[in-house]
């Protein structure tokens, strides 16, 4: 093969590799610059969570937690960082002494990935659907005939919670939070997650952030936290 032919072939190979890389990147989601980009600078962020694999093959996790047989499928990958060793954020999501949204470990779309996309870069907390504190509505348009109104200005209605905190990262699993109108920061508005916590609810409740019933209270404690005039 002549020098010209070898040079032309090399150019074609480089072009094909570049096109192939562009196609792969176009199909995938870039986690660069997100909270899940924990790679060493200059190293692909993919390798922090995935091992190299053949095109079309199953995704390979870089590591699973040892001695945690309760977790399988996607959960080991999430748990390997969110168990409090790498990041405390979300570590309470794996506290089985507290109610949390049910999932099916290892089943695509039914595990942690039911609500979260670890590659997502547009929504807060890597949620699959935008909606902030009303994210639940993407699957639960109605909870029942006794739905509490949401998207209302609670303080304007005179229902400012006595306990408005809920910060499980710091060990506080109690409180009825208020949000802004968009549902992505504290404010005045009642949202789904004002009273419910997808992870870390009060034991014995339906993901409630406070006790719903009490043997020594005439009214429901969850309601009394805001409606103290009942």
N, C-alpha and C positions, 0 to 999 in steps of 0.2 A: 504494500500500500504506500502510495506516495506521501510525502510530507503534507501536501495540500489536502489529500483525502483524509489523513489522520487528523489534521487540524479541523476539517469540516465535521468529521465524526465527533470529535470532542465537543465542538460547539453545539451539535445536535443533542448530545448527552446532557450537557449543562442546561440547555434549553428545556429538555424534557423533565429534568430533575426540578428545575425552577417552576415549571408549569404544574408538575405533580405536587410540589410543596404548596403552591398557591391553591390548588384544588383542595388539598387536605385542610389547609387553614380556613378556607372558605366554608368547609363543611363543619368545622369544629368551632368551639367558642373559646375565646382567648381570656385566660384568667390573669394575664399580666397586669400588674398594678392593683389587683383586688386583694382582699384580705386572705385569699387562698393562694396567693403568689408568695410561697415561703421558700422558694428555691434560692440557692446561692447566686449572687449577681453574675450574669453571663451564662447561667445554666437554664435550660428550658424549664418552665414551671410545671410542665406535665410530669416530669420524672419524680416529683415529690410524692405523687399519688399513684402513678401508673408505671408499669414496666413496659419496655418495648414489646410489641406484638405484631403478628402478621395482619395485614389489611383484612378487615372483616372478621377477625377473631374476637373472642370474648375479651372484655376489658380485664386487665390484670392489676390488682392492687399491689402497691409497693410493700405493704406490710399489714398484718393483722395483729390485734392485741392477743397476748398469750394468757390463757386461763380465764377467758370470758366466753364460755360456751353459750351464754344467753344471746350473743350477738352473732349474726351471720349475714351473708350478702353484703349490702351496702353499709350496714351498721358498723362492721369492724373498721372500715376505712374512716368513717366519720368519728368513731369512738377513739381511734388511735391518736387523734389530736384533741378531741373535745372531752377527754376524761379528766381534765384538770392538769395534765402533765405538760402539754404544749400550750394550750389556751384554756382559760377558765370559762370563756364564753360558751354557753350551751352545754356545759358539763352536767347540769341538772336535768338535761333531756334524757339522760340514761339512769336516772334515779327511779328505780321501779317501786319504791315505797310511795311514790306520788303519782296521781293520775296523769296520763298523757294521751295524746291522740293515738288510737290503735294503728298498727301497721303490720305488714307481713314481711318479715325479714327475708331478704334474698329475692323477693319478687319485684321485678322491674315495675316502677310506677306505684308500688304499694309500700315501699320501705320509706326511708328518709326522703327519697326522691319523689314521694307523693306531693310534698309541699315545697321542697327545696331543689334547686339545680345548682350544684357546686361550681358550675362554670358560669352561672348567670352574673351579669355585671350591671344590670339596669335597676333591679329592685332591691330594696333594703333586705338584709339578712338572706340574700340569695333566694328569695321566694320566687316561685315559678310564675305567679300571677301578681300583678300590681294590685294594690288595694290597702296596703298598710294594715291598720288594726281591724279592718273589715275584710281581711283576706278570706275569712271563713265563708263568706257569701259566694265564693266561686264554686263551692260544692254544696253549701247549705243556704239556699235562697230563703228558706223558712225553717224555723226550728219547731214550730207548732202554733196552735191557736192563741197561746198566751205570750207571744213574742214581746219582749220589751222593746220599745222604740229605740232606734239608733240614729246616728247622725243628727242628734239634737244637742243644743247648747245646754248642758246640765246646770251650769252656774246661773245662767239666765232664768232657769226654771226653779232656782233655789235649792238645788240638790248637790251642793259641793261636798264631796266625800270627806268624812272625818279622817279616814286613813286612805290617802291617795297614792301610796307607794306600793310597788311590787318589783323587787329587784333581787331575784334569786341568785344572781352572781355574787351578791353580798349577803346571801342567806335570808333575805326577806321575801317570804312567799305569801304575804298577806297584803290586801289593799285593793281598792277598785280604782283603776287608773282612768284618767281623762286624757283625751288626745286632741290635736288640732283638727281642723276640718278635713285635711288630707289624710289624717290617720298615721302620720309618721313622726310625731313628736308630742310631748305632753301639752295639754291645753285645756279646753273647756268642754269638748264634745264626748258624748257617750258613743262608744263603738263596741263591736263584738268582744274585743279583748279588754274592755273595761271590766267585765265581770268574769271572763273566761281566760284561761291560760292553756295554750296548746301543750306546753310542757310545764310540769311542776305545779299542778293544781293542788288544792287542799284534799288530803286523803278522805275517801268516802264520798266525794262529790263528782259532778260531771264537769271536770276541769275548772271548777269555780276557784276564783282567787281568794274567796273568803267562805267561811261556813255558811251553808244555805239554811239549814235548820238547827235549832238548838232546843234542848229539853227544858231549859230554864228561861227561854225568851218567848214572849207572847207573839212577836213578829219576827220575820226572817232576818237574821243578822246581816246577810248580804244586802238586803233592801234597806235596813236601818242605817247602814253605813253612809248612805246618801240621803235617805228620806227619814231624817231623825224626828220629823214632826208627826210620824204615824202614831 
